[in-house]
Amino acid sequence: RQPVSPAPVTATIEIGPEFLEEKIRAFKQHTSQSPLFQLFETMVRKRGTKELFHLAATMAPRPMQLETDLFEGVKED
């Protein structure tokens, strides 16, 4: 597999241990993915209780900053 360079992380959200376990249980409901169960669980547990995101697009350019709220800077019209 070719190496990849993922986009930089711009938001980190704490999901807690209960949601981590639920995420693993939910993935295992997709039986077509059974060959990946062990790999998925290993990788998810390695990452711990933090979900990482990156800002894919913005209407107003700004300096990159690490956020802990996915709705930070979102304005209602």
C-alpha positions in Angstrom: 0.0 0.0 0.0 1.3 3.4 -0.9 2.1 5.8 2.0 -0.4 8.7 2.5 -0.1 12.1 4.1 -3.4 12.8 5.8 -4.7 16.3 6.3 -3.6 18.0 9.5 -5.9 17.6 12.6 -7.8 20.8 13.4 -10.3 19.4 16.0 -10.0 16.9 18.8 -13.1 15.7 20.6 -13.1 13.6 23.7 -15.6 10.7 23.3 -15.0 8.8 26.6 -14.5 5.1 27.2 -18.3 4.2 26.9 -18.6 5.7 23.4 -15.3 3.9 22.3 -16.8 0.5 23.3 -20.1 1.4 21.5 -18.2 2.4 18.4 -16.4 -1.0 18.4 -19.7 -2.9 18.9 -21.4 -0.9 16.1 -18.6 -1.7 13.7 -18.9 -5.4 14.5 -22.6 -5.3 13.4 -21.4 -4.9 9.8 -20.7 -8.6 9.2 -19.4 -7.9 5.7 -16.5 -6.2 7.4 -15.6 -9.3 9.6 -12.1 -9.7 8.1 -11.3 -6.2 9.5 -12.7 -6.6 13.0 -9.4 -7.3 14.7 -7.5 -4.6 12.8 -10.2 -2.0 13.4 -10.5 -2.7 17.1 -6.7 -2.6 17.5 -6.4 0.7 15.7 -9.4 2.3 17.5 -8.1 1.3 20.9 -4.6 2.6 20.0 -6.1 6.0 19.3 -8.0 6.0 22.6 -10.9 8.1 23.5 -10.2 11.0 21.2 -11.8 11.5 17.8 -9.7 13.5 15.3 -11.1 15.7 12.6 -9.8 18.1 10.0 -11.5 21.2 8.5 -12.2 20.3 4.9 -13.5 23.7 3.8 -14.4 27.1 5.1 -16.3 30.1 3.9 -13.9 32.5 5.7 -10.2 31.8 5.6 -8.5 31.9 8.9 -5.3 30.7 10.6 -5.3 27.0 11.4 -6.0 26.4 15.1 -6.8 23.3 17.1 -10.5 23.2 18.2 -12.3 21.1 20.8 -15.8 22.0 19.5 -16.9 21.0 16.0 -19.3 23.9 15.9 -16.8 26.6 16.9 -17.2 29.5 14.5 -20.4 28.2 13.0 -22.9 31.1 12.6 -26.6 30.7 12.0 -28.2 32.8 9.2 
